[in-house]
């Protein structure tokens, strides 16, 4: 079961070569147009203020939402003090990781992971796993934008929440691939599209909007087979009026591509099939 030589669109950035190869392996013709880059906040006074409070013992729980964000936070703090001071402070508090990537980072740092959030690793599972925990003062490493649902949910549990911004997202400097992706999308060249984070659709539609093609882009995407890496990404897609045909059994890139190829092939074999996404 494969994509059957269909042209498959992806907006992946950090692992663009990997997803292109995965699409090829699964019988597709990849077109990868990175839709975002992660940019560390240049003068992150909020991170240093958080560190001062952490070192003073004001937090009893630290939540890491991404591995990249965890590494960047350590790098930011190391610009002023010893890296070990941050790690020593983490070893004294309850540590929570949203998924395998921040868990791997903490293991590398030899910082014990107290709580691992179960799949699909969304803010809902995070809140559920913390429901009975006694910790009241919580710091949350953010990942480009604030997660209002998570913050408000933690506050409803009676916790005092401090968010720690680490990086933000912007469009790549070279938007040529996005321009080409938009043109090809509107021409009907693609049969499927794979999303690995909800920010990709937001950035792409903002980009299309700058070219006065936002609604046309949404309409064209609705004609495709849409695959989403997981529930959080799916929420972003639905907010944009798009309904994914597939979420993989596990939120991993390789599984996403493999299961999307199989589902795509299955749908193309259905009699009377009119659209790739139906």
C-alpha positions as CSV (number, residue, x, y, z in Angstrom):
1,X,0.0,0.0,0.0
2,X,1.6,3.3,-1.1
3,X,1.0,6.8,-2.4
4,X,1.1,5.3,-5.9
5,X,3.4,8.0,-7.3
6,X,1.0,10.8,-6.1
7,X,2.6,14.2,-5.4
8,X,2.6,14.7,-1.7
9,X,3.0,18.1,0.0
10,X,4.8,18.7,3.3
11,X,5.6,21.9,5.3
12,X,8.2,20.2,7.5
13,X,11.3,22.3,8.3
14,X,13.8,20.7,10.7
15,X,13.4,17.3,9.3
16,X,12.6,18.2,5.7
17,X,15.1,15.7,4.1
18,X,13.9,12.9,6.3
19,X,10.2,13.4,5.5
20,X,11.0,13.7,1.8
21,X,12.8,10.4,1.9
22,X,10.0,8.7,3.9
23,X,7.4,9.9,1.3
24,X,9.6,8.4,-1.5
25,X,10.0,5.1,0.4
26,X,6.2,5.0,0.6
27,X,5.6,5.5,-3.1
28,X,5.0,9.3,-3.2
29,X,6.6,12.2,-5.0
30,X,7.6,14.6,-2.2
31,X,7.3,18.4,-2.4
32,X,8.6,19.9,0.8
33,X,8.1,23.7,1.5
34,X,9.3,24.6,5.0
35,X,6.7,26.9,6.6
36,X,8.5,28.0,9.7
37,X,11.8,28.4,11.5
38,X,12.3,28.4,15.2
39,X,13.9,31.6,16.4
40,X,15.3,32.0,20.0
41,X,14.1,35.1,21.8
42,X,17.0,37.5,21.7
43,X,16.7,39.2,25.0
44,X,14.8,36.6,27.1
45,X,14.5,38.5,30.4
46,X,11.5,36.3,31.3
47,X,13.8,33.2,31.2
48,X,16.4,34.8,33.5
49,X,13.6,35.9,35.9
50,X,12.3,32.3,35.9
51,X,15.8,31.0,36.6
52,X,16.3,33.4,39.6
53,X,13.0,32.1,41.1
54,X,13.9,28.4,40.3
55,X,17.3,28.8,42.1
56,X,15.5,30.5,45.0
57,X,13.3,27.4,45.4
58,X,10.1,29.0,44.4
59,X,8.9,26.2,42.0
60,X,8.1,22.7,42.9
61,X,7.3,21.5,39.3
62,X,8.8,22.1,35.9
63,X,6.9,21.1,32.7
64,X,8.9,20.6,29.5
65,X,6.8,20.7,26.4
66,X,9.5,20.2,23.7
67,X,13.0,18.9,23.5
68,X,14.2,21.8,21.3
69,X,12.8,24.2,23.8
70,X,14.5,22.5,26.7
71,X,17.9,22.7,25.0
72,X,17.4,26.4,24.1
73,X,16.4,27.3,27.6
74,X,19.6,25.7,29.0
75,X,21.6,27.5,26.3
76,X,20.0,30.9,27.2
77,X,20.6,30.5,30.9
78,X,24.2,29.3,30.3
79,X,24.9,32.7,28.8
80,X,24.9,34.1,32.3
81,X,25.7,31.3,34.7
82,X,27.0,27.7,34.9
83,X,25.0,25.2,33.0
84,X,25.2,22.8,36.0
85,X,23.3,25.3,38.2
86,X,20.2,24.9,36.1
87,X,20.5,21.1,36.0
88,X,21.1,20.9,39.8
89,X,18.0,23.0,40.4
90,X,15.9,20.8,38.1
91,X,17.0,17.7,40.1
92,X,15.3,19.2,43.2
93,X,11.8,19.7,41.6
94,X,9.2,17.5,40.0
95,X,9.9,17.3,36.3
96,X,7.1,16.6,33.7
97,X,7.8,15.8,30.1
98,X,5.1,16.0,27.4
99,X,6.6,13.4,25.1
100,X,9.7,11.4,24.2
101,X,11.8,14.3,22.9
102,X,12.0,16.3,26.1
103,X,12.3,13.0,28.0
104,X,15.4,12.1,26.0
105,X,16.9,15.6,26.7
106,X,16.5,15.2,30.5
107,X,18.0,11.7,30.4
108,X,20.9,13.1,28.5
109,X,21.3,15.8,31.2
110,X,21.0,13.1,33.9
111,X,17.9,14.9,35.3
112,X,15.3,12.4,36.6
113,X,11.9,12.5,34.8
114,X,9.2,12.4,37.4
115,X,6.2,12.2,35.1
116,X,5.9,11.3,31.5
117,X,2.7,12.3,29.7
118,X,1.1,9.4,27.9
119,X,0.3,9.5,24.2
120,X,-1.0,11.4,22.3
121,X,0.9,13.8,24.5
122,X,-1.5,16.8,24.3
123,X,-2.4,19.3,27.0
124,X,-5.4,17.2,27.9
125,X,-3.3,14.1,28.8
126,X,-0.9,16.4,30.6
127,X,-3.7,17.9,32.8
128,X,-5.1,14.4,33.5
129,X,-1.9,13.0,34.6
130,X,-1.3,15.9,37.0
131,X,-4.8,16.0,38.4
132,X,-3.9,14.4,41.7
133,X,-0.4,15.8,42.1
134,X,0.2,18.1,45.1
135,X,2.6,20.6,43.6
136,X,1.3,24.1,43.5
137,X,4.0,26.4,41.9
138,X,4.5,25.3,38.3
139,X,6.8,26.6,35.6
140,X,5.9,25.7,31.9
141,X,8.5,25.8,29.1
142,X,6.6,27.2,26.2
143,X,7.1,26.4,22.5
144,X,6.6,29.4,20.4
145,X,3.2,30.5,21.6
146,X,1.2,30.3,24.8
147,X,-1.1,27.3,25.3
148,X,-4.1,29.0,27.0
149,X,-6.0,25.7,27.5
150,X,-3.0,24.2,29.4
151,X,-2.4,27.3,31.5
152,X,-6.0,27.7,32.5
153,X,-6.4,24.0,33.2
154,X,-3.4,24.1,35.6
155,X,-4.9,27.1,37.3
156,X,-8.2,25.4,37.7
157,X,-6.3,22.6,39.5
158,X,-5.3,25.3,42.0
159,X,-1.7,25.8,40.7
160,X,0.2,29.0,40.3
161,X,1.6,29.0,36.7
162,X,4.6,30.8,35.3
163,X,5.2,30.5,31.6
164,X,8.8,30.5,30.3
165,X,9.0,31.6,26.6
166,X,12.0,30.1,24.9
167,X,11.6,30.6,21.1
168,X,9.2,31.8,18.6
169,X,8.3,30.9,15.0
170,X,8.5,32.9,11.8
171,X,8.5,32.3,8.1
172,X,11.8,31.1,6.6
173,X,14.0,33.7,4.9
174,X,13.6,31.9,1.6
175,X,9.9,31.7,0.9
176,X,10.5,30.5,-2.7
177,X,9.4,27.0,-1.9
178,X,6.2,28.3,-0.3
179,X,5.4,30.4,-3.3
180,X,5.9,27.3,-5.5
181,X,3.8,25.2,-3.2
182,X,1.0,27.7,-3.3
183,X,1.0,27.9,-7.1
184,X,1.1,24.1,-7.4
185,X,-1.6,23.6,-4.8
186,X,-4.0,26.0,-6.7
187,X,-3.2,24.2,-10.0
188,X,-4.3,20.9,-8.4
189,X,-0.9,19.3,-8.6
190,X,-1.0,17.6,-5.2
191,X,-3.0,14.6,-4.0
192,X,-2.0,14.5,-0.4
193,X,-0.6,16.8,2.3
194,X,1.1,15.8,5.6
195,X,1.2,18.1,8.7
196,X,3.6,17.5,11.5
197,X,2.6,20.6,13.6
198,X,-0.4,22.9,13.7
199,X,1.8,25.9,13.2
200,X,2.5,24.8,9.7
201,X,-1.1,25.4,8.5
202,X,-1.3,28.7,10.3
203,X,1.9,30.0,8.7
204,X,1.0,28.7,5.3
205,X,-2.4,30.2,5.3
206,X,-1.0,33.5,6.6
207,X,1.5,33.4,3.7
208,X,-1.3,32.6,1.3
209,X,-3.3,35.5,2.8
210,X,-0.4,37.9,2.1
211,X,-0.9,36.9,-1.6
212,X,-4.7,37.3,-1.3
213,X,-5.1,33.5,-1.8
214,X,-6.1,32.3,1.7
215,X,-9.6,31.1,0.9
216,X,-8.5,29.6,-2.4
217,X,-5.7,27.7,-0.6
218,X,-8.2,26.4,2.0
219,X,-10.5,25.2,-0.8
220,X,-7.7,23.5,-2.6
221,X,-6.5,21.8,0.6
222,X,-10.0,20.4,1.2
223,X,-9.6,18.5,-2.1
224,X,-6.5,16.6,-0.8
225,X,-6.0,13.7,1.4
226,X,-4.9,15.4,4.7
227,X,-2.9,13.6,7.4
228,X,-2.2,15.1,10.8
229,X,0.6,14.0,13.2
230,X,-1.8,14.0,16.2
231,X,-4.7,15.6,18.1
232,X,-3.1,19.0,18.8
233,X,-2.2,19.4,15.1
234,X,-5.7,18.3,14.2
235,X,-7.2,21.0,16.4
236,X,-5.3,23.6,14.5
237,X,-6.4,22.2,11.1
238,X,-10.0,22.1,12.2
239,X,-9.8,25.7,13.4
240,X,-8.8,26.5,9.8
241,X,-11.7,24.6,8.3
242,X,-9.8,21.4,7.4
243,X,-10.7,17.9,8.4
244,X,-7.8,15.3,8.4
245,X,-8.5,11.9,6.9
246,X,-5.9,10.3,9.2
247,X,-4.1,10.6,12.5
248,X,-1.4,7.9,12.9
249,X,-1.5,5.2,15.6
250,X,1.5,7.0,17.2
251,X,2.5,10.6,16.8
252,X,5.8,9.8,15.0
253,X,6.9,11.0,11.6
254,X,7.7,7.6,10.1
255,X,4.4,6.1,11.3
256,X,2.5,9.2,10.0
257,X,3.9,8.7,6.5
258,X,3.5,5.0,6.4
259,X,-0.1,4.9,7.7
260,X,-1.0,7.9,5.5
261,X,0.3,6.0,2.4
262,X,-1.8,3.0,3.3
263,X,-4.9,5.0,4.0
264,X,-4.5,7.0,0.8
265,X,-4.2,3.8,-1.2
266,X,-7.2,2.3,0.5
267,X,-9.3,5.4,-0.3
268,X,-8.2,5.5,-3.9
269,X,-9.4,1.9,-4.3
270,X,-12.9,2.7,-3.2
271,X,-15.5,2.7,-6.0
272,X,-16.8,6.1,-6.9
273,X,-14.1,7.9,-5.1
274,X,-14.1,11.6,-6.1
275,X,-11.7,13.3,-3.8
276,X,-8.5,12.2,-2.2
277,X,-9.6,13.5,1.1
278,X,-13.0,11.8,1.3
